Amino acid sequence: MPADTVPDRPAPHPAGGRPHTARRIGVIVGLAAAVVTALLWYGNRHDFYDLKIYLNAMRWWAEGNPLYDYVQPDVVQGELYFTYPPFTALLLRPFAALSDVDTATVFTVGSLLAVVVTTVWLVTPIARRRGLPRWWLAGLAVPLVVLIEPTRETIFLGQINMLLVVLILADLLFAVPQRSRWAGVGIGLATAIKLFPGIFIVYLLVTRRWRAALVSCVAAAGATLLAAAVLPAESWRFWTRELWSTDRVGRSDYTGNQSLQGLLGRLVAPDEPNRLVWLALVAVVAGYGLWRAARAVRAGDELAGLTLTGLVAALIAPITWPHHVYWFVPALILLVDAAVRQPHQPDATRQPAAPAVRSGVQATGAALVAAVTFAVLVFGVVSLIDWGHDKVPTDDPATFLLRNLYVLTAALLLVSLPIRHHSTTPPTPEPKL
């Protein structure tokens, strides 16, 4: 059972019995049809652009060329390179033998399946606590998750982000709370594939899950050393040179970069933002966000803890594209759960309801933040506005808001995300190493 909840008995259904299953199915079908219609109207505007870079780099490499010499011209970024660690190259190399269409099909189906699986994981504790069918909540949530820009960008660019999300959530919702001997492996492998998930190793440390943190480091190191044994030249070049070449991943001032560094770059472009100012902001955001994450875990709300950590990662990374910020999804689920207050329980033998957010004012506030966040994610930062290719500073408040929607929303959530206090028994000590 995910650590997000305690095994409360299902809440009693209100007088009048269960809503008819047929009505629920009709609502899900109608919602799914509306989302599909919206996505068809939007269209695949990226045409698996990032995936084609991966494939072209793999084919270039398979022909005997140096992997990290591959470069593709880009009208926005100038030049784009293959920027992933050698371990990821090992995983992607077999796709060089497939056609673009076959590979795009594999990536699209895989991403959609990952969205379904992870959404079911996130809503199951809420469904159990509130006495609702899991399929009903998941059926409502999945189409909405597919609709938002981070998911759209992941699918239409052909990105690998949902694989990383599956590895991280499997670890933090199941293996870590259950003190599994495998706890930490998922985070370690995700970090070896893409460095972004390494923040969750820090999260394990600040929440004092020492064994899981150590396992994560061992898993990441093991995958990296495996790649080094198979690809010694590529590994040496990546870890000694390409990792530190930040210009390989694109312009930091481009609107698509929704990190603190991107925000600063859009304020001062074409000049580079002051490095000390950026580092100071990173220290404040990381310190505060991880402090709140540790508080959430102590309160029994594992989901809030990992969500806050994901938002910290999005803010402090030098480059954060919209498809990186999956962590808005669990944030929305937490906000909706806090906005829909637990019904009154007349049974005195019941454990206290999990959400601590009780008052009407707090519930209304959570609902408002959820609505604003969802609207921001549907509108996005790069989907519906063409910001052009010029390196220009943001020169008016409205443009500043639109060009930094994710940064500002993530900062808002870092402060306002509710932490639900659970009634739990003291945690079992971790096994000794």
N, C-alpha and C positions, 0 to 999 in steps of 0.2 A: 504493500500500500504506500502511495506517495506520502512524504512527510508533510504535505500541505494540510492534512486534516487528521482528526482523531476519529476512531470508529464510533461515532454517535449513531443512535438508532434513527432511521428515517423520520423526518417530520411528518406528522399526520396531515392527510389531505383535507382541504376545507370541505365544509358541508356541500353536498351536491355531487360528490364523487369525482372520479378522474375525468379530465377533459377527454373527449373522444379521440382515440388514436388516429382516426381518419382525418380529423381536423388538424392535428399536429403534422401529419404527413403532408397535407395540403399546404400548410404554411411553409414547410421546408422546401417543397417542390416550387412554390411560388417565389420564395426568396432565391433559391438556386437559379431559377429561370431568369430572374431580374439581374443577378450578378453575371450570368453567362452573356446576356444581352449587352450589358455594359462593357464587358471585356471584348466582345465581338466588335462593338462600336469603336473601342479604343484601338484594338488591333495590336499585332505584334510589331510595334514600331522599332524595336531593336533587332529583330530577326536573328536572335541568338548571337549577338555580336561578340560577347566575351567568350562564349563557347567556341566560336570560330577562331578566336585568337589562340585558345588552348590547342585546338586541333591543328592549326597551321604550324604552331610551335612544335608540336609533337612530330608532325610530318617532316619539318625542317630538320629536326634532331635525328629522326630515323634515317634521313639521307646522309648523315655523317657530319652535319654542321654542329657547332657549339650551341647548346641549348639556350644559354643566356645571351647569345648574340642576336637571337630572333627579335626583329622590330617590325611593327606595323604602323604605318602612317595613320594619323587620326586628326580630323578637322578641329576638334576641341582641345585635345590634350597635346597635340603635336606628334608625339611618338609614343607607342605603347609597347611594352615588353612582356615576356613571361616572367612573372615576379614570385611565383610560388616556390617553396623549398623543394629540394630534390626528392623527398619522400612523396610529395604530391605528383611530381613528374613520373615516378614509378607507377602510381595508381592510374595516371592518365595515359601512359604510353600505349596500352592495348587499343585505345580508341582511335589511334592513328590509322588502324586498318579498316575502320568503319567509315561509311559515308556520313556527310553532314546530317542528312535526314535521319538516319538510324541513330546517330549519337544524340541529336536533339530530342528524338522520341524517348530514348532511355532517360535523359536528364529531366525531361518534362514529367514523365510518369513517375520517376523517382521523387521529384520535388513535391508533386501532388500527393503521393502516398505519405511522404514525410509530414506534410501539412495535416493530413487526416489523423495520422498516428499521434503526433504531438498534441494536437488539439484535443483528442480524446483523453490523453494523459492529463491535460490541464483542467478539463471540466469534470472529470470523473469524481474527484473529492467533493466538489460543489454539488453535483447531482446526488451523491450519496447522502450528504449532510442535509440537503433540502428535500429529500424524498422524491426526486424527479428522475425520470428515465434518462439514462446516459445518452442514448441515441438522440433524444429530443434536444438536449443542450448542444451536443456535438453537431447535430444537423443544422442548428441555427448558427453556430459559431464558424464552422468550416467555410461556408460561402463568403462570410464577411472577412475572414482571414485571407482568402484568395483575392478579394477585391482590393485590399489596401496596397499602396505603392511598394513597400518593401517586398511583398510577395510577388506582385506583378513584375517588378524588376528582376527578382531572382529567376522567375520562370522565363521571361522573355529575353533576358540576357544569356540564359543558360549557365547560371552560377551554381556553385556547389554548397551554398550556405546552409541549406536545409539538412544536408548530411551532417554538418557540424552541430546543428541544433539538436538533432536526434542523439548524437553522442553525448552532448553536454547534459541534456535533460534526462537521458537514461541514467546517467551518473548521479545527478543532483536530486532527482525526484525519487529514485529507487535505491541504487547501490549505496550511496553515501548514508542516507538515513537508516538503512537496514544494516549498516556496518558490514557490508559484504567485503570479502577479501579482495574482490575485483574493483572495489570503489576507487575511482580515480583514473581507471584505464581509459574510459571514454574521453575525459578531458585531456589526458595526455596525448591520445591519438589525434584529437581535434587540433591540439596545439602544434603537433608535428605536421599536420596538413596545412594549417594557416595560423600564423602567429597570434592573431586576434584573440582566440580563446584562452591564451595564457593568463589573462586576468582572473580566470576562475581558479587557477592554482593559488593565486594570491588570496582569493576569497576563501579557499579551504584553510589557508594559514591563519587569516584573521578570525575565522570561526573555530580555530583550534582543532580541526580535523587533521591531525598531524600525519597519521598513517595514509589517509587518502591523498594528501598533498604529496607525500613521498612517492606513492604509487604513480601519481600523475607525472611526476618528474621522471621516474624510471621509464614509464611508457613512452613519454615524449623522447627521452634520450635513446631508448632502444630503437624506436622507429627511425630516428635521425641517424643513428650509427649503422642501422641496416642499409639505409640509403647510401651512406658514406662508403660502406663496403662494396656495394654494387656500382656506385657512381662516384668514385673518389675525386675525379677532376671537377665535376659539376658541384660536388659538395664543398670542396675547398674554395671554389670561386664564389659560390653563393654566400657562404658564411664569413668569408674574409673581405668580399668586395660588394656584391650586389645587394646584400641585406642593408648596407649603410647608404646606398645610393637612392635617396628618397625621390629623386626626379623621375625614376623609372615608373612610378605608380600614377603620375599625372599631376596636374596643377593643383596646389592647395587652395587657391582662391576661387576655383570653379564652384558654382552653386551646388553641384552634386556632392561636394565634400561637406558633409554635415557634422563636422567636429569643431571643437573650440579653435583649433588652428585655422580651419576654413573660415569661421566667423571673423577672426582677427584679420585674415588675409583679405577678406572682402571689405573690411573697413579701411585698409591702408594700401590696397593694390594701386599701382604696380610695385610698390615697395614691399619687401618681406616684413611680416610682423615681428615685433621685438621678441627675441627668443626668451628672455628673462620673464617678460609678461606672460607668455604662453606657459612656461614652466611653473610660474606661480599659480596660474589658474588650474593647471593640471594637478598640482599638489593639493589645492583647496578642494577641488571636486572629488579627487580620488580619496582623500582623507575623510571628507564628510560622507560620501556615498558608501564607502566600505564600512564606516562606523555605523551607519543606518542598517546596512546589510547584516552586520554582526548582531545588532539589536534585534532585528527581525528573526534571526535564527534562534536567539535566546528566548524569544517570545513564542517559538514554535511555528513560525511562518516561513518555511523553507522557500516557498515560491516567491515571496516578497524579497527575500535575501538574494536569490539568484537573479531576479529581475533588476534590482537595484545595481547589482554588479555588472550586468549586461549594459545598462544605461551608462554607467561609469566608463566602461570600455569604449562605447560609442563616442562619448564626449572627449576623452583624453587621447584617443588614437590620432596620429598625424593626419590620416586619411580615413574618412568614414563615408562610404557611399550609401545611398538609401537602402540597397539590398543587404547591407550589414546589420541594419537595426531591426532584427526580428524581435528584439526585447520589448518593443511596444505591445506585442500581442499578449504576453502574460500580464503586462501592466494593465491593459484594458480589462482582462478577465478579473483581476484583483479589484479594479475600480467598480465594475458592474456588481461583483459579489458584495462589495461594501455598500453600494447604493441600494441594493435590494435587501432590506433588513430582514433578519431572521424572524419568523413568526413567533408569537408568544407561545411558550411551552407550559401548559398547566401541570404537567407531570413533574412532581418535585424530585423524582428519582433520576431525571435526565441530567446529563452533564451540561454545564453552561454552553450556550451556543458559541461557535468559534469566533465569528467576527466581533471585534471590540467596538466597531463603529455602530453606535446605537441611535443616537439622536437624529431627529429629522434634519437638522441643519447639516450635520456631518454627511448624512446619506445624500442630501441634495447637492452638497459640494462635490462628493465623489461622482455623482451622476453628471454634473456639469463638466468636470474635468474629463470624464470618459467621453462625453459627447464632443468636446473640443478636440480631444486627441484623435478620435475616430475621423472626424471631419478633416483634420490636418493630414492624416494618413491616406485618406481617399483622394484628396486633392493633390497631395504630394508636393515635392519641391522641383522636380524636373519633368513631370509627366505632361502637364497642361500649359506650361509657359516655356517658351524658347528664350533662354537668357542670352543667346548669342555667344560669341567666342572672344569678346574683348575683355582684357584684364582691367576692369574699371572698379573703383571703390563704390560702395553703397552710399548714395547721396541723398536719400530721403527716408523717413521712418517707415512708410508703407513698403518700399522696396526692401529695406532692411528686414522687416518682418517676414516677407515672403521668401527671401533668399536664405533665411535662417530658421525656418519653421521647425525643423527637427531638433536643431540645437536648443532652441528656446523651450520646446515641448519637453525634451529630455531633462532639461534643467528644472522645469516645473515639476515633473514627476519625481525627480530626485528628492525634492523637498516635500511633496504632497502625497506621495504614494502611501496608501493606508497599510499599516501593519496589523494583521489580525492576530489577536492573542488567543492561543489555544490552551485548553486544559489538558495538560499532559503529565505523565509521571516523569520523574527525573531521568535524564538520558542514561543509557547504559554506557559505562566507560568503554573506550576503544580497547581492543585487544592489544597487548604488548607486542612490540616487534621482536 
